[in-house]
Amino acid sequence: MKNLLVPLAALALTAASVLVAAPAGAAEGDTVTWSVRPGDENGEDGRAWVEWEADPGQSRTEHLAVTNHGDDAVRFRLSAADGYFTDTGRFNMLPADQESVAAGTWLDLPASVSVAAGATEIVPFTVTVPADAEPGDHAAGVAASVHSTGGGEVGIESRVGFRVMTRVTGELAPSAGLAASASYTGSVNPFEAGGVTVAYTLENTGNTRLGTRPEIVLSGPFGPGERTLRGEEIAEIAPGETRRGTVRFQDAWPLLTYDVRVVAQPLPVSDDLSFEGVEPASAQTTVLAMPWPQIVVLVLAALLAAWALFRRRLERRRTEQLVARAREEALAEAAALPARAEPALITAADTHG
């Protein structure tokens, strides 16, 4: 795959976007340093990114300020693409080898711009919302990049840019969905507790960006000892995106079953949104927590007790047999002795002749 673009994880989508890139095969001193920030026709305007509200069919002209911090003039490739939030909450845009199908197609900008050493070029671009665009938040990004093939067949694209967020007017419907699963891991030592691991997946099922921090509740089969853990905070998640998380409850004894409940309350990511009355997302599951080591101990204890009882009864029977045999032998010995003569009776007649 000759000249395949391999995007670097270098799309810094903040107001302080500065990238230092050393293209593959470049000679020492050929490092390119540049930044890209939102602006107007006069230059940078201090915004971190572009965010606006538009009606379907509406168009808007924006500007990006591309600054070359290097010592040589550079021609930067300009691009726009669908945007998304990573699992860590950072905003990014699709790499160059993936085709945009959503808000990235709404942006129109020149293919490239040449910037002299130490100079800044202001590049206008337009955002046109389709007439049939659905209400809600739509994410895209713009970037300036450099591309080099170096001495090999695989090209490297280094880019830096910022997000372009468009909120299409209409009914906003913030909502989220949850799915959860759990597993119990016991200890081989019957006198040590195990743990319950809960995995959950949250999906933004609405049409607006939102944030949340899931709460995971663990309770025993009859509700005792209820415990709550909080999952990692989700600062921002766009419509249609999913986040996965895992928590582990330690010191969980095998109580046959545990009930698990995951709850996530959608929260607005900006002051102009109100999520009042939005129902929290929830999911429930049950996990088996079989006390196998304890059962083994109980079985062994029962077997030992049964063996001890059997041994006691066996010893008692042997003792009773020995006693009975001794009695029989004693009676037999007594019966074998010769009979003794009875003493003569002296009467009164004998005494008086």
Salt bridges, closest charged atoms under 4 A:
GLU44 OE2 - ARG37 NH1 3.35
ASP45 OD2 - ARG47 NE 2.79
GLU51 OE2 - ARG209 NH2 2.46
GLU62 OE1 - ARG47 NH2 2.68
GLU62 OE2 - ARG60 NE 2.60
ASP137 OD1 - ARG167 NE 2.63
ASP137 OD2 - ARG209 NE 3.44
GLU157 OE2 - ARG77 NH1 2.88
GLU215 OE2 - ARG230 NE 3.98
GLU236 OE1 - ARG163 NH1 3.71
GLU236 OE2 - ARG209 NH1 2.44
GLU241 OE1 - ARG243 NH2 3.30
ASP272 OD2 - ARG167 NH1 3.19
GLU315 OE2 - ARG318 NH1 3.86
